[in-house]
Amino acid sequence: MKFISCFIIVIITIFLSWNVTGFGIAAVPPENNTMFLSPGETKEYKVELQNNDASELKIKFFLDSKIASVADEREYYVVGNKTPFVEITLLIKIPDTAKKGEIYTVKYAAQPFSSGDNSPISLNIRLSREFNVVVKETEIEKETKNYDSFPTFPIIIAIIIIFVILFILITRKNNLLRKRFLKK
């Protein structure tokens, strides 16, 4: 009797899952889930909504960030048989006034709110991702830092010593030349 009931449950599960639509979010995450940008810098980040099912799916895209915006924002994105994936471009811009070491979080999510077919069972699953954006030094700050760490005092002392030695050698040579010419 147990075998028959287990068999019936497996058959019912197979029939119910026959018409399941699935969607996903694909993106190449930054290394260690952290992106490094300088103040004033803007970078594009690509997110892909996917639906490998034959029916179309309307997906709402959500973005929660102080520094990111969607390049071509729409109310919803239709993903399905004609377009199995839709690419969304996020524009990430660090403010000019940001300080080195500040951390901003970019959170995004996708949730289907309607499918093309009139399926009786609807699972509203929300897929979400996030990554951090850390403010790094600007190139000007790096160059300034390199100049600040350049050992100028020892170089100035070395140049002065070289000039003193050259002066002494030249005056000695001139004195020797004068003595030779005066003897003749």
C-alpha positions in Angstrom: 0.0 0.0 0.0 2.9 2.4 0.8 4.4 1.7 -2.5 1.2 2.6 -4.4 0.7 5.9 -2.5 4.4 6.9 -3.1 4.0 6.0 -6.7 0.9 8.2 -7.0 2.6 11.1 -5.3 5.6 10.9 -7.7 3.2 10.8 -10.8 1.2 13.8 -9.5 4.4 15.8 -8.9 5.7 15.0 -12.4 2.4 16.2 -13.9 2.3 19.4 -11.8 5.9 20.3 -12.6 5.4 19.8 -16.3 4.3 23.4 -17.0 6.7 25.2 -14.6 8.2 28.4 -15.9 11.6 29.3 -14.6 13.6 32.5 -14.8 17.0 33.7 -13.6 19.4 36.5 -13.3 22.8 36.3 -14.8 25.7 38.7 -14.3 29.5 38.5 -14.0 30.1 39.4 -10.4 33.1 41.7 -9.6 36.1 40.0 -8.0 35.4 39.2 -4.4 31.9 40.7 -4.9 33.6 44.2 -4.7 34.1 46.8 -7.5 36.7 49.5 -7.1 36.0 53.0 -8.6 37.6 56.4 -8.2 35.5 59.6 -7.3 33.7 60.8 -10.4 34.2 57.6 -12.3 31.3 55.9 -14.1 31.1 52.2 -15.0 28.6 50.0 -16.8 27.5 46.8 -15.2 25.4 44.3 -17.2 22.6 42.2 -15.8 20.8 39.6 -17.8 17.2 38.4 -17.2 16.7 34.9 -18.5 13.7 32.7 -19.3 14.3 29.4 -21.1 10.6 28.5 -21.2 8.5 28.8 -24.4 5.9 31.1 -22.8 6.6 34.8 -22.2 7.1 36.1 -18.7 6.8 39.7 -17.5 9.6 40.5 -15.1 9.8 43.6 -12.8 13.4 44.7 -12.1 14.2 46.5 -8.8 17.3 48.5 -8.0 18.3 49.8 -4.6 21.4 52.0 -4.6 22.5 55.6 -4.1 25.1 55.4 -6.9 23.5 53.2 -9.6 20.7 53.7 -12.1 19.2 51.7 -14.9 20.3 53.0 -18.4 17.0 52.1 -20.2 14.5 51.7 -17.4 11.1 50.1 -18.2 8.1 49.2 -16.1 8.7 45.6 -16.8 10.7 43.4 -19.2 9.2 40.7 -21.3 11.4 37.6 -21.5 10.3 34.4 -23.3 10.2 32.5 -26.5 11.1 35.4 -28.9 13.7 36.9 -26.5 15.1 34.2 -24.1 17.1 36.9 -22.4 17.1 40.7 -21.9 20.2 42.6 -21.0 19.8 45.5 -18.4 22.7 48.0 -18.1 23.3 49.6 -14.7 25.3 52.8 -14.7 27.3 53.1 -11.5 28.7 56.6 -10.8 30.8 57.5 -7.8 30.1 61.1 -6.6 33.0 63.6 -7.0 32.9 64.3 -3.3 33.3 60.6 -2.3 36.3 59.9 0.0 38.8 57.0 -0.3 37.5 53.9 1.4 33.8 54.7 1.3 31.6 51.7 0.6 28.4 51.8 -1.4 26.1 48.8 -1.8 24.3 48.0 -5.1 21.3 45.7 -4.7 19.1 44.5 -7.5 16.3 42.0 -7.8 13.9 40.5 -10.4 10.4 39.2 -9.8 7.9 37.9 -12.3 4.5 39.4 -12.0 2.6 37.8 -14.9 3.2 35.0 -17.4 1.8 34.7 -20.9 -0.2 31.6 -20.2 -3.0 31.4 -17.7 -1.5 28.9 -15.4 -3.5 28.2 -12.3 -0.4 28.0 -10.0 1.8 31.0 -9.7 5.0 31.1 -7.6 6.2 34.6 -7.0 9.9 34.2 -6.4 12.1 37.2 -6.1 15.8 36.7 -7.1 18.1 39.3 -5.7 21.8 40.0 -5.8 24.1 42.6 -4.4 27.7 43.8 -4.5 29.8 46.5 -2.9 31.5 49.4 -4.6 34.6 50.8 -2.8 36.0 54.2 -3.5 39.7 54.1 -4.4 42.3 56.8 -4.8 42.3 58.8 -8.0 45.2 58.8 -10.4 46.1 62.3 -9.4 46.2 61.3 -5.7 48.5 58.4 -6.6 50.8 60.7 -8.5 50.8 63.2 -5.7 51.5 60.5 -3.2 54.4 59.3 -5.3 55.9 62.8 -5.5 55.5 63.3 -1.8 57.4 60.1 -1.0 60.2 61.0 -3.4 63.4 61.6 -1.3 64.1 65.2 -2.4 66.4 66.2 0.6 69.1 63.6 0.0 69.1 64.4 -3.7 69.6 68.1 -3.1 72.5 67.4 -0.7 74.1 65.1 -3.3 73.8 67.8 -6.0 75.4 70.4 -3.6 78.3 68.1 -2.8 78.8 67.4 -6.6 78.9 71.2 -7.3 81.4 71.8 -4.5 83.7 69.0 -5.7 83.5 70.3 -9.3 84.3 73.9 -8.1 87.3 72.6 -6.1 88.6 70.6 -9.1 88.1 73.5 -11.5 89.9 76.0 -9.3 92.8 73.7 -8.7 93.2 73.1 -12.4 93.0 76.8 -13.1 95.7 77.4 -10.5 97.9 74.8 -12.1 97.4 76.3 -15.5 98.3 79.8 -14.3 101.5 78.5 -12.7 102.5 76.9 -16.0 101.8 79.9 -18.0 103.6 82.2 -15.6 106.8 80.1 -15.6 107.1 80.4 -19.4 
